[in-house]
Amino acid sequence: MLRLSQSLKCLGLGAVPLALVLVSPSLAGGDGDEALRSGPAGTEDGALRVRARYSSSVLIFKVGEVELEAVFSDHEYSARSTVGAAGLAALFTDFDIQAQVAGERSPSGVQPREYAHVERTGDKVRSVTVSFDDQVAESRAEPPFGSWGQPPASAAERTGVLDPMTAFFALSDALAASPGETCSGRIPVFDGKQRYDLRLEDAGLSRIRTRAWQGEARVCEAYYEPISGYDPEDYPSESELRHPLTIWLAAFPDSDIHLPVRLHTRAGFGGVTIEARDIRIDRI
C-alpha cells in the first residue's frame, strides 16, 4: 500500500501532511510560534485560528498522529503540522514530519509563498524548503537529495503548483466559495521533489460521526497521480494507485472553513483511516 508517510504527505495534513515545529526561520516572515500567535502579517480583526488533532489506524490498530494549527485572514494564511508514528507503528519505526507554510489568500484562491518540512526517520534528518516566486516552485534540500527523480520535475511542471498543505486549503476555499459545489477537478502538487496531481471526484454528501464532528460532510475521492520526481523504488505500483483517498469534508458553523473529519484509503491490507479527534476554530 502507499506507505503511511506518503499517504499523509499527499493529504497535506501532513505534510507533510500534511501535513509542526518551526522548520525554516524565514517561513512566515519570522518565528513560527509568534506567527501563529499573532496571525499572518497584516491580519485584520476576525481572523480564524484552527487547531485540529487526528489519529490514523490500520484495522483497529493506531499507527500515527497528526496535529494541525493554522491562521486564516481574508488576505493571508499560515499553518504548521506534525505527523508522527504512534501506537503499533511506533514499535517498528521512529518517524516524524514537521511542516509549515505561509501564503496569500483571496477570492481567486490561495497561493503559497514558502513551504518547508523536516522529515526524520531514526537518525536520518532532511529539511526541504520550497519557494514559489513568480509561481514557479524552487526547492532546496539539506542534505541534498542523491537524485531528483527519473525524470526530475521540470520548470514547466513546477509552475502554478501548490504545496501539500495548501492543496487542501484550496479545496476548502473552493467549497466555501460556492455552497453546494461538488468536489471535482485536479490540484497540482509539488512537495519539494515529487510532482503529482490529486484528481478529485465527488461522491455526494454523507452523515458522519467522529469525536470532533457529527453531521453532514462532503465526500471527495482523491486519486493520487504521480507525474515526475520519483526514483524507481519510490514510484507507487498500479495496485497502490487503484484506490482513491476518500475525504469527508465538513463545513464548520460561523466560518468559511471546510476541514477533513475523516480520510480513508482501501489500498493495502486493511487500509488506512485518519479521523479527527479534536477540532477547535476561534476568532482572533
Buried (B, 14 or more C-beta within 10 A) or exposed (E): BBBBBBBBBBBBBBBBBBBBEBBBEEBBBBEBEEBBEBBBBEBEEEBBBBBBBBBBBBEEEBBBBBBBBBBBBBBBBBBBBBBBBBBBBBEEBEBBBBBBBBBBBEEEBBBBBBBBBBBBBEEEEBBBBBBBEEEBBBBEBEEEBEEBBEEBBEEEBBBEBBBBBBBBBBBBBBBBEEEEEBBEEEBBBBBBBBBBBBBBBBBEEEEBEBEBBEEEBBBBBBBBBBBBBBBEEBEBEEEBBEBBBBBBBBBBEEBBBBBBBBBBBBBBEEBBBBBBBEBEBEEB
